[in-house]
Amino acid sequence: MNIKKIPYGDSDFGKIIKDNMYYVDKTKFIHELETLSNFIFLIRPKRFGKSLWINLLQYYYDSNKKDQFDILFKDTFIGQNPTPNKNKYMTLAFNFAMVNPSFDHVKEDFERYVHNEKLGSE
């Protein structure tokens, strides 16, 4: 019997799928998301999958990740029913959990975070 691991605290959709972890498919909501207005306010309690959802959307919409689409989304609703916006955009994501929210430190921490991310992508 193959028991899948639960990706507790892991919000990297690509890693979850590639490592064959347990994932509840919520990709059917991408169709609904695309019918909403331009500004969406997403609020849920802690540990409710917000970061994973955003990361999934990055894999879905980012043109730089189109070579991974078939592998990552093959067993999902959106993999079988993609929208015209699939891998159509260049995305930019910031993880504000890495930034000290203190008023005196937020600018400095955000600049350090961006600099470190830039170095990591080169």
Phi, psi and omega in degrees: 000130180260107179263124181281146176283150175268125185278059182297123178081358180260124183242024177260102183304316181300316179294318180300315181289313182296327179273007178056044177274166179293128179220127176270118185290115176243016185291345177298338180284350177297320177300317178293320179303320182288347178267352182280173178293175184291337183244121184238132179253112183254113180229130177210161177295167175303149178062035181248007174093017181296312182295320178297319179298315179296318179295319176301316179297325178296315177298324183287315187269337188287124180295335179285352181248013184296333179291345180262354187303308185299322180290313186283324188252006185302325183259019182248164177301315184289335175294326178271340184224061184292155175267166177298344181272003180304124178050040185261343189236160168267130183248158177224125183235137176240138176256097183286353173293342180272001184247132177292120184284357178299133184307322183286343187242348189298316181296312181297315180294320179295316179297321178295317179299313180298317179299315180295322178294320179297316179296323180291336182265354180275000000 
